[in-house]
Amino acid sequence: MVVHLVTPNVDKATSSFSDPGFTDPVRVGFVVSRAVGPAVTRNRVKRRLRHLMRERVASLPVGSLVVVRAMSGAAGATYRDLGEALDRCLGRVVSS
């Protein structure tokens, strides 16, 4: 699994919304290629990753963009394995 994180620009003057109480949500995208397996397997991996990310979104900087790319080994990974890999990857990108 590979995770890319883009944190927002802290300059509030460039914000597209004028409401001072508005904060941009964290946006997450998933890339699961055909190398992972057939459509059924890819969709199962995406569903698992979506559910795992819901639990972890609160720990990410507000307004950040996250891309999670599943590698071919994700097809045979258990839910727990995916969660551990996701935690490990998020820990690396958030701390840097």
C-alpha positions, 0 to 999 in steps of 0.5 A: 500500500502507498499513501500520498498526503497533500496538506492545505495551504494555511493562507486563509485569504485564498480560501474559496469560501467566505464563511469564517467557520467553514473548514475544508473537509479531508478528501480521500481517493483510492486507486485499486488497479487491475493488478489487484485482481478481478472487479469483485476483488478490487471492489472488496479492497476499496470497500475495506479501505473506505471503511478503514479510512472513516475511522482515521480521517479525524487524525488527519490535518483539516483540508488535506488530500489523501490518495491510497493506492492498493498494491497487488498484495491487498487482494489476499490481505485480511481486514486487520492486515489492511488496517495495520498497513494503512496505519503504518503508511499514514503514520509515515506521511503525517509525521513528515 
